[in-house]
């Protein structure tokens, strides 16, 4: 189970992520994918490394971590935009304070993605094969309302209460998770750094335009500011925190059981 660091228990090197948020607490993610060979744990780690390096003004290091993030999940190219926002924020949004080191957050990810496309082209004859592979899961660029329509159809046609299979319940989790991400993004706009809000906002845009509500929960895992936002929000409402944990644990066990027994888990 994934957790966000707390102000009291996290390593000192992680504290710049939530500096100024003394009520940050641990928040479990309602997924169990860290126990199986998926790349989400690596993606989350590299996003955290990039944000930490950026907070310390180590832009080339932040870019290198972002490059690893992009190689683990190509949609994490949105992290580069967030790092640029962080750079501008630290320069008080003044064009006169922008220096050449700003390119450090963009060049490593661009080189990494470029090298990957070259490899794909030489190995498979398709430089963008990793994008074409998404078509296997029927992912394609589409307006957000397309996903809403498909989600409602999937939930109603395969709903677990109407005699369908359990996939309807899994799709319900994905839909609720996306709505939760929208809510956390709105909350983050008031409580977190601009770069974190930008990362979450771009995450909403990216996940809501794939045309199919599949594995939304899993794709949300690398968006590290989610855990900070949840921690700050739930720290103000202790009963809500207990309810969140009480709901998350059974969902994690349910989905993990589905995954290890070969059933659809998102």
Secondary structure as UniProt FT lines:
FT   TURN            7..9
FT   HELIX           12..18
FT   TURN            19..20
FT   TURN            22..23
FT   HELIX           33..35
FT   TURN            36..37
FT   HELIX           40..55
FT   TURN            56..57
FT   HELIX           59..72
FT   HELIX           74..77
FT   HELIX           78..90
FT   TURN            91..93
FT   HELIX           95..97
FT   HELIX           100..103
FT   HELIX           104..124
FT   TURN            127..128
FT   HELIX           129..132
FT   HELIX           133..137
FT   HELIX           144..157
FT   HELIX           160..162
FT   HELIX           167..191
FT   HELIX           194..207
FT   TURN            208..209
FT   HELIX           216..220
FT   TURN            221..222
FT   HELIX           225..235
FT   HELIX           238..260
FT   TURN            261..262
//
